[in-house]
Amino acid sequence: HLDYETIKKLKNKVGRFYTPIGLANHLILWGVAENKITELEGMIQKVTFFLFIIGLLSLLLFLFFGNFLLSMWGNEFNSAYSILIILSIGQFFNLSTGAVGILLVMTGHEKILSKISVNFLFLNLILNFVLISNFGASGAAVSTAFCVISQNLLKLYYVKIKLNINTVKFSNFLNK
């Protein structure tokens, strides 16, 4: 927690202040130079937007050229095309939510991240047990993609609730 007295002591010793959205005005009022303040949410939204673009391009690459890429290892790999697409969709969502896990760790919420990770580990094991026996490798891909997507949406929720940071607000970036 930073208060006025702490900011007065730190403002000339710190090169840059990274703050949640809306806190910058307080720091400016307390004498911190505006060029030394970066609002964390805006920076994270820009990174998330670029991750989204990378994920989208990768997904489109696999959608349109996945069979060709798999055939480079032999024609028998073409049967894994649907698995590639299912896992690519999961990773697209992983990238599209941004660095939500890292944000939780960096801000002292590693216990939340740990609980999410452990619970989804067990859920993935259970789903794999059920789905692999019925659908083979495609079942494993569905289980993994479902857990990756759900886990990231839950981390996104906790980042919003605990940090008041929205990592996926692309409209701010597109309008600048």
Secondary structure per residue as TSV (DSSP state, phi and psi in degrees):
chain	resnum	aa	ss	phi	psi
A	1	H	-	360.0	126.1
A	2	L	-	-107.2	128.6
A	3	D	-	-116.2	-180.0
A	4	Y	H	-56.5	-47.3
A	5	E	H	-62.8	-41.3
A	6	T	H	-65.3	-43.8
A	7	I	H	-62.5	-41.0
A	8	K	H	-58.2	-39.6
A	9	K	H	-72.6	-33.3
A	10	L	H	-91.5	-23.3
A	11	K	T	-58.8	-29.4
A	12	N	T	-95.8	-6.2
A	13	K	T	-103.9	-15.1
A	14	V	-	-106.2	132.0
A	15	G	S	-75.9	-33.6
A	16	R	-	-152.1	137.7
A	17	F	E	-105.3	124.1
A	18	Y	E	-103.7	119.0
A	19	T	E	-126.5	155.8
A	20	P	-	-65.5	160.2
A	21	I	T	-60.1	137.5
A	22	G	T	95.2	-16.4
A	23	L	-	-86.8	-17.9
A	24	A	H	-58.2	-38.6
A	25	N	H	-60.7	-37.3
A	26	H	H	-64.0	-44.2
A	27	L	H	-64.3	-38.8
A	28	I	H	-63.3	-44.2
A	29	L	H	-61.4	-29.8
A	30	W	T	-89.0	7.3
A	31	G	T	99.2	7.2
A	32	V	-	-82.1	132.1
A	33	A	-	-63.6	137.6
A	34	E	G	-60.0	-33.4
A	35	N	G	-74.4	-5.0
A	36	K	G	-98.2	4.7
A	37	I	E	-116.1	129.2
A	38	T	E	-124.5	123.2
A	39	E	E	-78.5	121.4
A	40	L	H	-58.5	-40.3
A	41	E	H	-61.0	-45.2
A	42	G	H	-63.0	-41.1
A	43	M	H	-65.3	-43.4
A	44	I	H	-67.0	-37.1
A	45	Q	H	-64.1	-36.9
A	46	K	H	-66.0	-44.4
A	47	V	H	-62.4	-44.3
A	48	T	H	-62.7	-38.5
A	49	F	H	-61.1	-44.2
A	50	F	H	-67.2	-37.3
A	51	L	H	-62.9	-39.5
A	52	F	H	-59.6	-45.5
A	53	I	H	-62.8	-44.7
A	54	I	H	-61.5	-44.5
A	55	G	H	-63.3	-41.7
A	56	L	H	-65.2	-44.7
A	57	L	H	-62.9	-40.5
A	58	S	H	-64.2	-44.8
A	59	L	H	-61.0	-45.3
A	60	L	H	-64.2	-39.3
A	61	L	H	-58.4	-47.1
A	62	F	H	-70.0	-35.2
A	63	L	H	-62.7	-45.3
A	64	F	H	-90.7	-28.3
A	65	F	H	-124.3	11.6
A	66	G	H	-59.6	-44.5
A	67	N	H	-61.5	-42.2
A	68	F	H	-62.4	-46.4
A	69	L	H	-62.4	-42.4
A	70	L	H	-65.9	-36.0
A	71	S	H	-68.3	-15.9
A	72	M	T	-63.0	-23.6
A	73	W	T	-96.7	-1.9
A	74	G	-	128.8	149.0
A	75	N	G	-63.6	-24.6
A	76	E	G	-65.8	-17.7
A	77	F	G	-80.2	-14.0
A	78	N	G	-60.5	-25.1
A	79	S	G	-68.3	-14.1
A	80	A	G	-90.7	6.9
A	81	Y	H	-57.4	-46.4
A	82	S	H	-63.7	-35.6
A	83	I	H	-65.0	-43.8
A	84	L	H	-57.7	-43.5
A	85	I	H	-67.7	-43.8
A	86	I	H	-60.1	-47.7
A	87	L	H	-67.2	-34.1
A	88	S	H	-65.8	-37.3
A	89	I	H	-63.9	-42.8
A	90	G	H	-60.0	-44.3
A	91	Q	H	-71.1	-29.9
A	92	F	H	-60.5	-45.8
A	93	F	H	-66.0	-35.7
A	94	N	H	-59.3	-48.0
A	95	L	H	-69.6	-36.4
A	96	S	H	-69.3	-21.0
A	97	T	T	-85.7	-11.8
A	98	G	-	85.8	-167.4
A	99	A	S	-86.3	53.0
A	100	V	H	-65.9	-36.5
A	101	G	H	-65.2	-44.0
A	102	I	H	-63.6	-40.9
A	103	L	H	-59.5	-42.8
A	104	L	H	-63.2	-42.4
A	105	V	H	-66.9	-44.8
A	106	M	H	-65.7	-21.2
A	107	T	T	-108.5	17.7
A	108	G	T	83.5	16.5
A	109	H	-	-109.3	34.9
A	110	E	H	-66.1	-25.1
A	111	K	H	-66.9	-38.3
A	112	I	H	-62.7	-47.2
A	113	L	H	-61.6	-41.2
A	114	S	H	-62.1	-44.7
A	115	K	H	-64.1	-41.8
A	116	I	H	-61.1	-47.7
A	117	S	H	-62.4	-45.3
A	118	V	H	-65.8	-44.1
A	119	N	H	-62.8	-40.8
A	120	F	H	-75.3	-25.1
A	121	L	H	-61.0	-49.9
A	122	F	H	-66.5	-39.5
A	123	L	H	-61.6	-42.9
A	124	N	H	-63.8	-40.8
A	125	L	H	-61.9	-44.8
A	126	I	H	-64.4	-47.7
A	127	L	H	-62.6	-39.4
A	128	N	H	-62.3	-43.4
A	129	F	H	-57.8	-44.6
A	130	V	H	-74.0	-48.5
A	131	L	H	-76.7	-33.3
A	132	I	H	-66.4	-39.7
A	133	S	H	-65.6	-26.0
A	134	N	H	-98.6	-31.6
A	135	F	H	-128.2	2.9
A	136	G	T	67.2	-142.1
A	137	A	H	-62.3	-31.4
A	138	S	H	-64.1	-36.5
A	139	G	H	-63.5	-40.7
A	140	A	H	-63.7	-40.6
A	141	A	H	-65.2	-43.1
A	142	V	H	-63.3	-44.6
A	143	S	H	-59.7	-48.0
A	144	T	H	-64.9	-46.2
A	145	A	H	-62.7	-43.8
A	146	F	H	-59.4	-45.2
A	147	C	H	-68.4	-39.2
A	148	V	H	-62.8	-45.7
A	149	I	H	-65.0	-49.3
A	150	S	H	-63.3	-43.0
A	151	Q	H	-60.4	-44.1
A	152	N	H	-69.9	-35.4
A	153	L	H	-65.9	-37.4
A	154	L	H	-68.1	-41.8
A	155	K	H	-63.3	-40.1
A	156	L	H	-59.2	-43.3
A	157	Y	H	-59.9	-47.3
A	158	Y	H	-68.1	-34.1
A	159	V	H	-62.8	-39.9
A	160	K	H	-69.0	-44.9
A	161	I	H	-70.1	-47.3
A	162	K	H	-82.8	-34.6
A	163	L	H	-112.2	-10.0
A	164	N	-	55.5	40.7
A	165	I	-	-118.3	129.1
A	166	N	-	-106.3	109.2
A	167	T	T	-80.9	-16.1
A	168	V	T	-110.5	21.4
A	169	K	-	-86.4	83.3
A	170	F	H	-71.4	-23.5
A	171	S	H	-62.0	-34.3
A	172	N	H	-61.6	-41.8
A	173	F	H	-71.2	-39.4
A	174	L	H	-70.2	-27.4
A	175	N	T	-84.7	-6.0
A	176	K	-	-93.0	360.0
